[in-house]
């Protein structure tokens, strides 16, 4: 048994979920400030390299949004084997999010329910942090995705468009890629922006801002959209049509789910908590969504898979279902910080087993 599972995890689990998370982020920030983690870099292997959105990724395993919301621990993440990092969700204006408690572990299910509500320092504060980090070049040796979302109090359509555009305008210079979150279940009315008309209006406006912006590479920032696992097949087709029409770089699938399976083993009180469910119970639905998106797009639209990934086998299944890249977050809570390194090492072995020359050869192989 690892030190994490035998010692660190039991100690962290004596704290409530959000307190433990905040403590961990502060520890990572401090460790990086002391230079403890700076010598470690993302795990690399020639067979794991991925090109996505015109950007090279050293390996396909990334940190999902929601973990390092404000980019406080950015330089630390490659130390654990991550090939890329996504920070956020970051809103245009600062906001506290929903009242606490708002995060709940379901240990019997390797799952978490959260209703954080986009607690965010706001785009101006995060941009200032990124400016300081950039002065110590590079911000991150691996690609950085910055995830942006809607400020809760902004409701009128033009104000929503400007809210997202403000975040992109301020944060694009520090990102390799921008991700647009329209799928969190914890901001009232947000998922309505996944409907075809509003989504096209929003993403058209964001793409206009992106074209006028320059990312950390001195290029127009590629834009992704993150969708919900609770969408109908018809709505997912609409998303694909909008993404192709507006020339988005790809789709992230999926966010957390508001559904609750009868197979959950945790207490009824925990399961009944309002919010988005993440972790192992989401895996099968996330795989279904990935296969649908890959088949419907004909494999022409790059996809990032997230939801319920906690092993090399999970990641490999998501890749074989159509994902070019995968992300983890809840899995870290239950498996430990070196999960991405373990996943990458396992992926190399799985490719060798299947006599595939690279991870790219495995993308969508089960859908062909």
N, C-alpha and C positions, 0 to 999 in steps of 0.2 A: 504494500500500500504506500502511496506517495506521501510526502510530508504534508502536502496540501490537504489531502483527505483525512490523514490521521491527526493532524494538529491544527493547521490554519483554518480549515473549513469548520470544524466544531466550534472554534473560538468566534469566528465571524457569525455563525448561526445563533450565537447567544444574543446577538444584536438584531434589531429589526432590520428588514431588508434594505431600506433606504439609508439608514445610518451606516450599515456595513459597507454599502456601495460608496458612500461619500468618504468613509475612512480609507477604503482601498485606493480611490483616485488620489487622495491627498498623499498616501504613502508612495504611490508611483511617481507623483510630481516631485516629492522630496528625494526619492532615490535617484531620479534623473538629475536633479539639481546638484546632488553630491557626486555625480559621475559614476554611480554604481552600475548603471545599465548602458552607458554610452558605447561600450566596446562591442556590444551584441548587435547584429543586424538581422534582417529578415532571412528566413531559411531559403536557400536557393538550390536549385537542381535544374539542369538543362531541360529535363522532361516536364518540369512544372511551369515553365515560363508561358505567360499568356499575353496576347495583344488584345486590348479592349478599348474601343473609342480612340484608336490611334495611339494609345499609351501602352508601354510595356510594363507588365507586372511580374515581379520575381517569382511569385507563386500565387495560386488562386484563392488562398484563404485570407479573408479580411475580417476586421472588427466591424460589427454592425452598429448602426446608429442607435442612440439611447444609452450607450455605456459611457463614453466620454463626451457628454453633451456640450461642454463649453471649450473643449480642446485643451484641457488642463494638463493632460499626460501624454500629449501627442508623441514626443520623442521616445517614450518608453516602450511603445507597443511592438516595434520590430524585434525587440529583445526576446519576445515570446514566440517568434516565428511568423508573425503576420506579414503577408505580402502587400497589404494595403490597409488603410484605416478610414472609417467614415465617422465623422463627428456630427453632433447635432442631436435632435432637431433644434435649429436656431430660428427664433422669430424676429420679425422686423423690430419690434419694441420689447423692452424687458418686461417679464411677467412672472409671477410667483408659481403659476401652475395651480393644480387643485389642492384642496386642504389635505393635510396629513391625518392619518396614515393613508398612503396611496400606492404602496408596493407590498406584495404578499408572496412569500415562497410557498410552493406546494411540493414539499420534499418527496412525498411518495410518488409523485408524477414527474419529477425532474422538470418542474414548470414554475412559472412566475405569472402572477396577475398584476398589472400596473394600471393606474389611472393618473399618471403624473400630470398630464394636461399641458405638455410643452412648457415646463418650467425652464426659463431661459434668461440669461443675462442680457439678451438682445444683441442684434447684429453689430451695433457700434462697439460695444464692449469686447465682443469676441474678435472683431476686426483689429482692435487695438492690441489684443493679446497675440494675434497672428503676426502683426507688424513687428512686435518685439522678438518673436520666435524667428521670423524671417531674417532679422538682422544677424542671427547666429547661424546662418546658412549651413545645410539646408534645413527647412522645417522638418522634413521627413524624407528619409532615403527612398521610401516607397511611395506610391501614389496616395494622395489625400483626397477623399470625397467630403464635401461639406453639404450637409442636409439642411434645407430650409423649409419652414412651415409658416402657417398663418397665426398672427397675433389674435388672441381670443376675442378681444373687444372690437376688432375690425370686422364689420359685417357688409357694408355697402360694396358692390362689385368693384367699382373703380378703386376704392380704398384697399380692397384685398389685393388687386393687381399691383398697386404701388407698394404694398407691404412686402410682397414677395420680391418685387424688383429692387427695392431698397436693400434687402438682404443680399441678393445676387451682386448688386453694384458694389457693396462694401466688402464682400467676402470672396468674390471671384479671383482677385489678385493673389490670394493665398491658397487657392484650391487647384487641383488638377481637374476635378469634375464636380459639377453641381448636381445634387439630387433634390427633387421636388417632392415633398411629403404631402399627399392629399388623402392619406389613408389611415391616419391614427384615429382610433375610436373615441379618444378622450377629449377632443375639441369639438364642441357642438357645431353641427353643420358642415364640418370639414369634409366628410365623405361625399357630400352632395357635389363637391368639385370633381369627383370621379366620373360624373355623368358627362356624356359626350359633348354637349354644348358648352357647359361651364368649363370643362377640362380643356377644350380646344381654345376657348377664350383666354384662359389662364396661361396655358403653355405657349400660345402665340405671343402673348405679352412678354413672358419670360424669355423666349427665344429672341425677341427684339432686343431685350436688354443684354442678353448674352452676346449677340453679334456686335454690340457696341462696347463690350468689355474685353479684357485680356486676363487670362488665367496665370497661374504661377509659371507656366512654360512660355508665356508671351504669345499665347494662341487664344482663339475663341474657345471658351470653356464648353466642353461637351455637357449635355444636360440629360439626366435620367429622371424618370418618374417612378415613385414607389407606390405599389397598389396593395389593396386589401385581399386577404384570402376569402372574404365573405362575399365577393362579387359573383354575379351570375355569369354564365358563359357568354351571353349576349353583351354584357357590359365589358367583359374582358376583350371581346372582339372590337368594341368601340375604342377602347384604350389603344389597342394595337394599330387601328386605322389612324388615330390621331398621332400616335408616335411616329408612324411611317411618313405620314403627310408632312409633319413638321420637322422631320429629320432629326428626331431625338437620337441620342447615342445608345439608348437601351432602356430596359425596364428592370426594376428591382421587385422581386416577388418572394416573400410577401411580408406584410406588416403583421401585427398581432391580430387575433381573432376574438370576436365577441361571443362565438358559439362555445358551448360546453358539452363535451362528449359524456355519454353515460358510463364510459369506461374509466373515468377519473377516480382515483383511489383516495384522494385527500378528503379531509372533513368537509361535510356539506356547507358549513359556515365559510370555509376558505373558498370553496368552489363558487359560492354564491356572491363573492365580492364582485363589484362592478369594475369593469376595465377590460383591457386586452390581455388575452392569454398567450404566453410564449413558451417555448421549450418543446420537450418530446411529444406532447399530445398534438402539436401543430404539424409534425413531420409529414404525415400521410397526405394531409390536405395541401401542404406546400408542394409536395411532389406532384400531386394531381394538377395543380395550377401551372407548375413549370412545364409539364408535358403538354398541357393544352396550349400554352403560349408558344412553345417551340413548334408544335405541329401547325398551329394556325398562322404563324409568321413564316412558315417554311424554313425555319432556321436562319432567316435573314436578319433578324433583329437581335442583337446581343442581350443576354439575360444574366442577371445576378440572382442567385438563389439564397434565401435566408429563411430560417424557421425550423427549429427542431433538429439542428445539426449538432451532434455531440461525439462523433467518431469519424474515422477515415471512411468507413463503410457508408455512413450517412452522407458525407460529402460526395463520395464517388457516385452514389445513387442519384443525387441531385444533379451532378455534372452529366451523367449518362441520360438524365431526363431533360437536359437542354441548357443547363447553366454553364456559362463560361467562367464565372467566378462564384464563390460562395462566401457567406458571412456567418459568424457566430457571436453570441453574446450570452444568452441564458446558459448555454453549455459551459461557459467559463465558470459560472457560479457553482455548478455541481461537479465539474471535472477538473477545474484548476487552470491556472494561467498558461501552462505549457500545452494546452489542448491544440492550438494551431500548429505547433511544431510536431506534435504527435500525429495530427491529421495529415500533414504534408509528408511525413515519413511513411505513413500508411498508404498514401496515394501513390508514391513511387513504387511501393511493393505491389499494389493492385494493378498498376500499369504493366509492370513486368509479368505478373501472373497472366494477364490478358494479351500479352505480346503487342502492346500498343507503344508507339515510339514517343508520344507526348500526350499531355493532358488534353490538348486540342483535339486529338483523335477520338477521345472519349465523349466529347460534347454531343449530346443528343443521340447517342448510338442506340439507345433503347427505343427511340421514336422513329427510326428510319425503316 
